[in-house]
Amino acid sequence: MSILCYNMLEKWGGKMDVSSVKGIGPKSLLLLNKIGIHTLDDLVTHYPFRYDILKRSNLQEALPDEKVIMDGKVESVPILLRFKAGLNKLNFRLVTATGVVGVSIFNRAFMKANLTIGTNVIVIGKYDATKNIITASDIKFGLLNNQEKIEPVYHCTSGLTNKNLSTFINTALLMNGKDISDFIPEFYQEKYHFSNKKTALNIVHNPPSMEKLKDAQIRLKYEELFAFMFKINYLKESHKKEQAGIERTISEEVLESMIHYVPFELTGDQKTALKEIYNDLTGKPRMNRLLQGDVGSGKTIVAILAMYLNYKSGYQSALMAPTEILATQHYHNICELFRNFPEAPRVELLKGSQTKKEKQELYQKLASGEIDIIIGTHALIQEEVHYQNLGLVVTDEQHRFGVNQRALLNSKGFMPDILYMSATPIPRTYALTIYGDMDVSIIKEMPKGRMPIETYLKREEEIRDVLEMMNEELKQKHQIYVIAPLIEESENSDMTTVLALRDKMNLAFGSKYKIDIVHGKMAGAAKDLIMQEFKQNQIQILISTTVIEVGVDVPNASMMVIFDAHRFGLSTLHQLRGRVGRGNVKSKCVLISNSDAKRLEVMKETTDGFAISEEDFKLRGHGDLFGTKQSGDMSFKIANLRQDFKILIQAKKDSFDYLVDTSTDKDSLKKVLIESMNHTSD
């Protein structure tokens, strides 16, 4: 029960379509939808990922190449000069607190009409003391309050600027503030002296000071974590009332013989986890277990054997994977393993892309008990799917599903046992909070014969060395993953993008090798097709975002190159690295970064995902208020479990007290929170 999509509360305000906000036309709507903004709540909670501090410079002390910031009033009518090749320049004089300075800015002809005499502006650029001129890179309207201004910076997309987003957000807050949802009960708002949500949002998007910004952020983080922990607590309380599960009779001889048929030796951790699951399945309480294992530790084989034990006791099993290609991989692996068994269960695959006729046939077989194990995606939880006697539910990469999707599958049978799998190592402190009522089996020991992945740190100027390493792997007919943090360029971003990397890789290798891209905004079928082609070695270099963090096994992929590695959390880097080294060839991972070398050294020193997750927490601590949000962090909009652990603990306690307090049973908010658990699928 890891991550909850915060915007799942459909019946509680804020679900107004974003097109209703004044100024958002069809073109802007498409761009907003592209970055995941569909509703009013999506818009106003599209938080800045960092803040730039605009602080007035002392021009007398400015160095020639140093960026300066100066504010004042336009004193002269701007003069527009036009040059060849579409180049133009605006010149005007600016009256500042310390005197008059000339300003020049290139290719901003469209600003001329707004730069009227007396207009307040903030100029950012470089100062030439001999000419007393600032050559500006940017001009913003307004003045610096108390000699500085806090400027929010948003994740955007091509065609949608930071200014556009800011305007839309502020318009929505002004015109539609009453429709914004609020998930903090009045008692806690008063107890912690929280401002109302609209005020907090106004401050976060237009910070008047650092102190007020921090207060507003704490209030919004608490709200997000309160709603999250309320749902976790609700599920835990519901589970306590449903402890009695299926009682099975499975002899230990079945367990031993089953292990004997596996064509390789299980590790000690795998055997321990399997025995714990066996005890759960044969005991009276309903199993509610998390199987947590590092990348490549062999969790899947344990889950398959658990489903075999369930089959031997006369019940059906369902395994839900986050993608069709991963579900298909599980299906083939399970069928391959059971070829070694004298009595094999009947296994089928259910996918959303199958024809209606194919699905109907599978529905009938499931309902009649002709299928023992069904593998699939969220297609397994559709209304049309009925099981004859579902006894075990396995959810792979469980953090990829919302709590309601998992709960819906869990409810398909009469109290089926539940096994969650996760390859995302979580520090013990967090696990105790989030997985409080679960039994946890941990697999740390790696299977015999698995070769450790060599990790290299390279600076950007060493790219030639990296390309030579890639060429060596390609000459040996191996394949390569190349990772970028962004899909496409966004305003104020210097991060490497997938599209830019594709051009560079085509330049280096395009004449000899097939190169393609995959990213999270692509349709599922398109992603699956490209991943399948990569698996079949029809593509030699796959350029991707973190979408491949969970993906198919490609034994021939022997190298991964991660650009801007400092932009990722250590745990995410570890997950990405785990995509190579799946075969019997020596594999390597290259981290390219000019920053954060000390933090990244951890990746060279260990391949233990649990140790890395703990180190990640220690190194990043409470984080940097102005730092870029790390890719791969738990997907809250403003809260961060590492940085905001104290808030999480308080929200956990408060939400539990609110849940069990019968005097609040008539609160409309409480009803909505509970109803969302029962009826909403995220």
N, C-alpha and C positions, 0 to 999 in steps of 0.2 A: 504494500500500500504506500507507494512512494509519492509520485507527483500528481497533484490535482490541478486540472485546468481551472483557473480562477474564474473564467468568464462563463461557467456552465450554468449559472443561476438564471435561467431563462424567464422565470416568472417574477423576477424582482427588478423592476426598473432598468434603465440604461440600455435596453435592447432596441431602442429606436434606431432605424436604419440611418447610417451616417449621411446618406444623401439628403436627409431632411435639414442638415446644418446649412445655414445661409452661406452662399459662396462656393459650395462644392457642386460642381457640374459633372456631366458624364465623364469627361476626360480625367478630372481630378479623382473621381470615384474609382475609376479603374486603377489608377496609380496607388490610391489608398488601399484598395482591396489586395493589390500586389504585395503589400507589406503587412497583410493580415489585419487591416482595419476595416471592419464591416459595420460596426454599431457605434452608438454614441459612447458607450463604455470603452470600447476598443480605442477610440480616438483620444479621450481624455486620460486614459491610462497608458498611452504610448509615451512612456517617460523618457526624458533625456538620458542618454547613456553616459554623458559626462557634462561638465560645466566648464566653460572658459572664463577665466577671470580677466576682465578688461580693466587694467589699472593705468592711470595717467602717468606718462613718462616725464622725466626731466630732460628736455632736449639738449640742455647745456652739457649733460654728462653722457649723451648717447654716442655709442661707437658707430663707425660708418656702416657696418653690415648688421647692426642690431635692430630687431623689430621694435618700433615705437608705437605708442598709442596716445593720441591727443584729441581732446574734444574742444568745441567752441562754436561760434556762430559764423555762417557764411557771410563774408563782407562784400564780395564782388560778384557780379553776374558771371557765371562760368563761361569760359571761351572754349568752343569745340574746334579742335583741329583735326582734319582728316588727312590720312596718308594713303599710299598705295596699298594694295592687297587687303583692303577692308580694315586697316588699322586706324584707330582714332584715339584722341586724347582730350580729356577735360582739364582745364586749368582754372583755379580760383584761389582767392585769399581767404584765410581762416583767422578770425580773432580768437585767441586763446587767453587763458588766465595770465599768461606771462608775456603776451605780445602777439604780433601778427606773423603768420607763416604761410608760405605758398604751398598749394596742394596740386599735384598732378596725378591723374589716374587714367590708365589705358582701357579702351574698349568698354566704356560705361556711358556711351552717348545717351542711352535711355534714361539716365539719372538727371540729365540737364534740367528738365522741366521741374523737378522736385527740389533742386538745389538753389532755391530762391534766397535772396538776401535776407538775413535774419534767421535762417533755418539752423537748428541745432544738429550737429553731426559729430560722430566719433570716427576718427581717421586712423587706420592701421597701416603701417608701411615702414619705409626706411628713410632716415633723415640725412640730408646733405647739408652740413653746417655752413659750407662755403657759399652755397646758393640760397640757404634758408628755405629749402623746399623739402616737403615730404612726398616721396613717390609712393602712392598708396596702393596696397593690394586689395583693400576692402574699405568701404564706407558704410557706416550704420547710422541711422537717424536716432537722435536723442542725445542726452548728456550722461556723464558718469556721475552717479550719486556718491557723495562722500569720496570722490576721487576714484571710484571703481564701480564696475558693473559686472554682475554675474550673468553670463550668457549661456542658456541651455543649448546643447547640441544633440540632435536626434539622428537615429538611423533613418535614412531616406532611401530613395531609389531614383534612377535616372528620370528626369522630368519633374521631380518633386523636390523642391528645395527646403532647406531648414526654415526659411522665412515662410514659405507656403504652409508648412506643417504648424508652425507657431501661430500663424493667423487663424487657421482652421480650428485649432485647439482652443484659442482664446475666444473665438466667436461662439464655439459650442458651450464654453463655460458661462459666457455672458447671456446667451439666448436660451440655452437648454439646461441650465444648472439644476433646475428642479427635477429633471428626469434622470439624474445621475444616481446610481444605486449606492447604498451605504450599508455595510455589513457589521457595524459595531453596535451592540445593544446600548441603549441610552445610559444604563447604569455604569458601564465601563467608560463611556464618553465623559461622564461627569467625574468618575473616580480618577481618571488620569488627566483631566483638564484638557481633553483633546478638542481641537477646533472642529467645526463641521467639515464634511468631506469636500464640499465645493471650495471652501477657503483653503484647505490643505492643497488641493489640486492647483488653485491659483498661485500659491506660493511656490510649488515645485516647478511650475512652468514659467513663473515670473519672479524669481527669488529677489526679495528686497535686501536680504542680508544673509550671511552664512548661518547665523544663529537660528533665524526663522526657517531657513531651508532645512536644517537638520531636524527641527521640531516637526515640521510637516512630513518629512520623510519617515520619521519614527511612527507617526500616526498612521500613515498609509501602509507601512510595513506591518504594523500590528494588525491592521484590518485584514490584510491579505493572509497573514499567518493565522489569525483567529478563524477565518472561514475555512482554511485548510485543516487546522487541527480539530475544528468542530466536526468535520466530516470523518476524519480519522477516528476521533473519539466515538462518533455515532456507530461506525462500523465495528469498533472494538466492543462496544456495549451490546450491539446486536449479536455479535459472535458469542458473547458470554451466555446469552439467552438460548443459543442454539448449539450448546456444547455436545449434546448426544449425537453421534454420527453413526455410520454404517458399521456393524460388527461383522468381521470376516473371520473365517477359519482358514488360515494358510500355514501349512507346516513349514518348519525351518528347512526340511529336505527340499522343498520347492525352491526356497531362496538359494540354497547351496547349489542345486543342480542348474538353476538359471545362470548363476555366475560362471559355472563350469562351461556353459555353451557360448559365452562371450569369447571371441577369437583373440583376445589379448588380456593381459593381466590388469586387473583394476588396481588403482593406487590405494594406499591405506585410508586416505581421506574419503575416497569414493565408497569404499566398503563400509566405513563408519556412517556416512550419510545414508547409505542404502539400508543399513540396520536400523537407523533412527526412523526412517520412513516405514520400514516393515513393522516396527513397534507401533507406530501411529495407525497404520492400516488395520492391524489386528487388535487395537485397543478400542475402548468404548468412546472416548471423546473424539469429536470431529477433528481431523488433521487440518492444521492451519500453519504450514511450514514454508519458510523461505530457504531456498537452496542457493546460497551465494558462493560463487566461485570466480576465481581470477580468469582472465582471458585464456582460453585453451586448456583449462584445468579438467575438462571432461564432465561438466554438469549434465549435458544432454544425455549421455549414456545412463546416468543415474535415473533421470526422469523416465527414460524409455523402459528401464527395468522396473521402475515403480508402476508404470502402466501395465507391464506384463504381470506383475503380482496382482494388480486389480483385475485383469482379465482372468487369471486363474481362479479368482474368487467369484467370477460370474457377473462382473459389472463392466460397463462401457467406460472408456476414457476419452477426454477431449484435450487436445493440445492447441493453444492459441498463440500464434506468432504475429509479430507486428507487420510483416510484409509478406506478399505472396511468394517472393523468391526464397525467403527464409523458411516459410511453411513448406514449400516444395522440396527444399534441401532436407528438412527434417523427415519428410515423407520418404524420400529415397534412402536416407540413412537408416530409418527404422525398418523399411522393407529389406534392405541389405543385411542388417543384423539378424532379423528373424529367419533368414534363410538357413542359419546355423541351428535353429531350434527345431526339435522333432514335432512340436505342436505349436504352430504359429498362429497368432491372432489375425483376424481379418482387418486390414488397414485401408483407409480411404483418405482422399484429399479433397477438401471443400474450399473453393476459392471464389471470390467475387466475380472474376472474369469468365467463369464457366457459363455455358448456355443455360437457359431456363430449364430445358429438358434434362440436362446433366444434373442440375441442382435438385430437381424434383425426384429423380431416381435416388439420389443420395439421401434426401429427406425421408423417403419411404423406407430405405434400408435402415436408417438410424432409428426410426420410430418402431420398426419391426424387430430390431435387435440383430440384423444381419451384419452390422458393422461393430467391431469390438473397439477399435481405436480410430478416431477421426482427427485429422490434422487440418488446420485452416487458419485463416485470418479472422477479423471481426465478423466474417460471414457466419461463423459458428453461433453468433448470438442474435441472428435475425429472428424475427417473430415466427417465421415459418418453420424454424428448426426445432424438432422435438426428439427427445431421447427416450428409449424404452426404460433404461435403468442406468443413468449416468452415475458412476461411483467415484470418479477422480477427474479433477480439473487441473490441468497444468498450464500456467501462463508463462511463456518465454519472454525474456527482457521485459519484465512486468512493469517497469517504470515508463515504458512507452505507451501504456494504456492508461486511460483515466480510471479512477476508482469505480465509476459507474459501469464502465464496460466490463471490468473484471467481476463486479457484483452481479451483473446480468448473466454472465456465463455461469457463475457459481450457483445461481438460482434455477438453472435449467433442470437440475435433478432434485431428488429428495435428499437434501443434506449431503451432497458429495464432499469427499475430502478434497483439500485444496493444497496445491504445491506451486509456489511461485519460484521462478528462476531469475537470477540477475547476475550479470557479469560486471556490474558497476560496484566496485568496492566502496563501502561507506564506512567512515570512521565509527568506531564502537559507540561513541557518545551519541551520534546521530541515530544510529541503528536502534539504540535503546529507546529513543524518543519516538521515532516513526514506526518501528516494528515492535512496539511495546508488548503486544499480546501474542506475537508470533513466536513459534519455535524456530530457531535459526540453525541450519547446517552449513558449515563453511568448508569449502574445498580449496586448499592452498597448494597442496602437493601436485606437481606437474607429472603427466604421464611419462613413462620411460621413453628415452629416445628423442624427446622434443629438444631441439637445439635452441639455446638462448639467442635472442636477437641482439646483434651488435648495434649500439647507438652512437651516432657521431653528432657533434655540434659544429656547425659551420657558420661563418659570417657571410653576408650577402656578397662581399667582394671575392669570396672563394667559390662562386657559382661554377666557374670553369672546372674545378675539382669535382664538384657534384655531378656535372654533366658527364665527365669522364667515367665516374663510378656508374652512372646510369647506362652509359654506352657499353660498359663491360657486362653488365647484367643482361642487356638486350642481345648482345652478341651470343650469350649462352642460352638464348631463346627463353629467358625469364621475362616476367611482366612486372610493371611498376605502378604503384599508386602515387599520385602527386596531390597534395592537400593545400587548399587555400582557405582563409577564414571568411571570405566574402564571395558572393556570386557575381556581382557587378559593382562598378564604382559608385560610391555615394559621396555626397558633399562633405567636405572637410575630413576625408578619410585618406590615409596614406597606406592602407592595407592592400596586400596583393589580392587580386581577384581571380576567380576561376577563368573568366573570359580572357584576361590578360595573360594568364599562364598558358592557356591553349595556344595563343599566338606565338609565345616564346618557344613552347615545346614543338610546335609545328615547324618553326624556323630551324630548330636544332635537329629534330628527328623525323619530321613529317615526310621526307622523301623515301624513308625506308620502313617506317612503322606506322601502324594505325593508331590514331590518338582520338579520344572522345572525352566528353564531360558528363557528369551527373551531379545533380544538386537537389535540395529539398523542395524547391518550387516546381519541379517537373512533375507531370502526372505520374501516378504510381506505375501504370503499365509501361510508360516510356523508361522509367528508372529500371524496372525489372528487366526490360529487353536489353538495355545497355549492360546491366550487371551480368546477364546471361551470356552475352557476347564476350564479355571480359573473361568470364569463367571458362568459356570455350576457346580462349586465346585468339579470338577474332579481333580483339583490341589489345594492344601491347602496353599502352600508357593510358591510365584512367585518371583524369583530373577531376577532383571532387571537393565538396565541402565536407563537414563532419557527417553527412548522410551515410557514409560507408562505415561509420563507427560500429553500427550493427549491420552486418551484411552476410553475403555468402562466403563460404570457404573457397579460396582460390589457391590451391597448393602450389601453383606455379608462380604466384606473386612473391617475389623474393626481396623487394625493396620498396620503401616508402620514403617520400621526401615531403616534409611539412614546412611550408613557407610561413613566415611571421609566427614562429612557434611560441613566442612570448605572449601571443594573444590568447592562447589556450590554457586552461587549467591543466595541472599535471595529470590528473586522473583521466581527462579527455585525451591527452597525448598518449597515455598508456593504453587506453581503449583503441585508439587509432593504430598504434604500433602493433597491437594484437591481430590486426588483419593480415600481417605477413608472418612468415614462419609457420604456416599451416601445413607445409609439406616436409619433405626430407632434404631440402636444400638449405644451405646457410643463408640467413636473411639479415638485412640491415635496415636501419631507420636513420634518416638524416634530418636533423632539426636545424633549420636555417633561421638565424636571428642575430641582430646586432644589439639586442637588449636582454636583460634578465639572465645573464650567463650563469650566475650562481644558482638560481632556482632551477635552471634546466640541467645543471650538473647531476641532479638527483636521478634524472632519466638515464644517465650513463652508468650510475653506480648500482642501480637495482632494477630488477624486472618484477618485483613483488608489488602487485597492485594495491594491497592493503597497506603496505609500508608507504607507498607513494601517496595514497589518499590521506594518510595521517600527516605526512610531510607537507602536502599541499595545504592542509589546514594550518599547520604551524607557520609556514612561510607567508601565507597570505593573510592570516589573522583576521583583523577587522577590516582589512582592505583599505583602498584609497578612494576617498569620496569622489575624486576627479578622474579616477582611472577608468579605462574601458572595461565594460562588463565582460567577463571571461566567457568565451564560447564553451558550451557544454555544461555550464552551471545548471543546477536544478531550475526548471523553467518557471519561476515566478516572475512577475512583471517588475517588481521593485525590491522585494525581499530576497535575501541570500542566506541560505542556511548556515554557511560558514561565518559570515559577518554578523548575522543577526540572531545568533543562537540564544542569547538571553531573552530577546523578544519572543522567540519561538517557545521557550520554556514557559514564559508568563502567559502567552496566548493559549498554550496547551492546558494550563491549569484553569484559566478563565473560561475557556470554551467548554471544558468538562463540567465546571460548576454550573454554567448556564444550561448545559444539556440536561443535567439531572435535577435541576431546580424546578419542581412542579409548579411553583408560583408563576413561572414564565411561560407555561404551556400555551397560553393564549396570545403570546406575542406574535405579531404577523411575521417578523423576521425569523423567529424560531421555526414557525410553520414552513416558511419558504426554504430554509436551510434543510429541514428534514425532507420536505417534499421533493427537493432537487435530488436527494439521494435515492428516492424511491421511483422517480419518474423520468429523470433526465439522463440521457446518454451523452457523454462527452466524447 
